[in-house]
Amino acid sequence: MARGGAWPARQPILPEDGVGSGVRIEDVTLVRGHQRIFEGLTLDLRESRIGLIGDNGAGKSSLFRLISGLDKPQQGHVILSGSASPGQVGLLFQNPDDQIIFPTVAEELVFSLTARGETRQAARQRALDFLAGRGLSAWAGRSVGELSQGQRQQVCLMALQISEPQTLLLDEPYASLDLPSQSRLAAQIDASRQQIILSTHLLEHVHDFERVLWLEEGRVRVDGPGRAVCEAYAADVRERARAEAERGSHA
């Protein structure tokens, strides 16, 4: 439930068999500076809800940069819906202030549409209808600077959703949000019709995803249903913390 209205029920646009949809990464090697991020990475990402978990530096953000086309592999290919073009994805940054450009909510949504070639008049009407459909008409003229961190993150996600990319890449969307803001954003994400690939350290937000990848040093350590993978990662973190505490006690 969003403040001021409910998010529409999700109606996934991905076909049940997944054929022709999603992201495929084929034998990708990515090197940044002197660091080898991925080597021979192959993934077929077709489920409608996919989580990415792992320690900092595991490769989660790098995978998003690769899929979105911000980084180019030295070897291999990234294929979206049978196309080598990465233009059908939307990337949500960790910090909404790095993404928002315009001073009001409506203008931010309008820009997403005019950037695709829609006229400003048509884009504004569509933006107003989009907000109204979510019970958020009162947000149209609101200054982005007056919104909370969680509300600004909601605006960033709406700005991506309104342009209807096939896949949304959400990079730590719950970072710095309080629990009510996390709940509202989670409802917005759940209602999305797009494929969602979401990275997070807050495991409860991907616990029920149909698929979760545990990344470790640029490799997939575990790949499977959200509950099983999250529990395996949490157990590994606890074991590492215990071992570190024991080493410290003997130092």
N, C-alpha and C positions, 0 to 999 in steps of 0.2 A: 504494500500500500504506500503510495507516494503522498506526501502532504498536499492536501487539496484535491486528491482524486486517486483512482485506482488505475494501475497499468493494465492495458488490454491483455487478454489471455494469449499465450504464445501459440502460434501456428507455424511450426517449422517449415521453411521453404526447401529444406533438403529432402530429396526423395528417399523413400525407405531403404532402397538398396544402395544409396550413396553413389551410384554410378554417375560420373560426370560432374561430381560436386566435391568440394573440399580442397585440400592442399596435398601435393605430393612433393617430397624432397628426395631427389635421386643422387646418391653418391656424392654428396656435397662436402667439399673441403673449404673452410673459411679461415683465413689468416689475417690477423689485425696487428700490424707492426711486426714484432718478433714473437707474438703469441699465436699459437695454433688453437683456434676456438673449436672447430669441428674438423673431423677427418673421416671421409667416407660415410657420412651420415645419410641414412635412408629412412624416411618415414612416410607413411600413408595416413593422412589425417582427414577422415571422412565423417566421424561422429559429430552430432550436433553440439555436444558439450564436452570439451576436452580441457583438463587442468594440467598445469605445469608446476611442479614443486621441486625443491632442492635448495641447497645452501646458496648463499651469495656467491657469484662467480661460476655457477654451474653451467650457465649458457642460456638461461631463460630469455633474457632481454636480447641477447644476440640472435636467438632463434626468431624472435619477432622482427628484428631489423632485417634479417635474411628474407623472411616471408613477405614483408612489406616493401622490399626493394631498396631499403636504405643502405644495405650492405650487399655487395656482389660477390658470389663465391669464386674462388680461384679455379674450382673444378666442380662439375655437376650442374644440376638444374633445379629450379623451383617452379612447379607447374600448378596453376590454379584452373580448375574446371576445364582441363584440356588445353589451356593456353599458357604460354611461357611468360605472359605479361602479369606483373604483380599488382595491377591497377584495381582489382576487385576486392581489396581488403581495406579495412579501416583500423588504424592503430590508436589506442587510447594510452596516453602517457601517464606516468605515475603522478605527476604534479599537474593539476588542471590549469594552473597559471602559465604553464609552458605551451598550452594548446589554445586557450581562448584569445581571440584577436579583437572582437568588437565589444562595445560598451554595454549593449543590452542583449537579453536572451534571444529575442526575435531576430535581431541582426546577426547573431552568431549562427542561428539556424538558416537564415536566408543565404548567408555566404556559402554554406555547404551546397546549396542548390544552384546558385548562380555560377559557382566554380565548375559545375557540370554543364553549364550552357543554358539554364532556364532564365527567362526574363525576370527582372527584379519584381515586377508586379505579380507574376504567377508564383514566384518563389515566396513572396511575403504572404500571399493568401494560403499557400500550402503550409508554411510554417505556423500560421495562426490556427489552421485546422488541425495540424499535428499536435499542438499544445492543447487545444480544446478537447481532442480525443483522449487526452490523458488527464483531464480535469485541471489543467495548469494554465488556463487562459490568462490568469492574473500575472503570470510570470512574463508575459510577452514584453512589456515595457520596463521590466525591472532592470536596474543596473547590476551588472555582473559583480561589481565591487561590493555590493551590499549583501551578496549571497554568502552562506556558510561554505566551508570547504566541501562538505558533502553535497550541497546543492550545486556548486560549481562543477563537481565531478559528474552529477546528473546531467547538467547542461552539455558537457563535453560528450557524454555518451549519446544524448539525443541528437547532437550535431552530426555524429557518425551514423546513427540509425536512420535519420531522415533521408540521407543520400543512398540508402539501401545497398551497401556493399554486400557481397556474398558472405564474407567472413569478417568478424570483429576480433581483433587482437587486443586483449585487455591486460596491460602490464601493471601488476600490483594495484588494482583499482581501489582496494580497501585501505591502503596505507594512509595513516594519519586521520582516519575517520573514526568518530565515536560509534557506539553500538547502534543507536537509532539511525545514523546515516548509513552504516553498513547494511542495516535491514532494508532501508528504502532502495539503496543501490542494488542489492541482491534481488529485490522484487522486479526492478527495472530490467536487470540482466535476464532473469528467468522468463520475462514476458517477450524478450527479443525474438524475432523471427529468424535472425541470422545465425549462422554457425558461430559459436563462441569458443575461442581458445584463450584461457585465462591463467595467468601466472599469479601465485600468491604464496605468502608464508602462513596465512591463516587457513589452516587445512579444512576447517568446518565449511568453508565456502565452496570447496570442490569435493567434499566427502561423498556426495551423492551423484557426482558426475558419472556418466557412463564409461569414461576413460580418463585416466590420469597418467602422465609420464613423470617419473622421478629422474631428473637429470643430475649427472655428477661428472664434473670436469669435461663437459662437452659430449658426454655419451649418455645413452638411455640405460639407467641401471635397472629400473623396473617399469613395466608397461602393463596396465590392466585396469580393472574396475576401481573407481575412486576409493571406496571404503578400504579395500585390501591394500592398495598402494599407499594411501595416507597412513594407515596403521603401521605398515612396514617402515616407512620413513620416520615416523614418530618414535618407533622402537629403536631404530638405529641412532637417532639423535640422543635418546636417553642413555643408550649404551656408550656412546662416545663421551657424553658428559660424565658418566660414572667412571670410565677409564681415565679421563683427564683429572678428575678429583682424586683418584687413587694415586696417580703419578705425582700430583701436587703434595699429597700427604707424605710421600716417601722422599721428596726432594730435600 
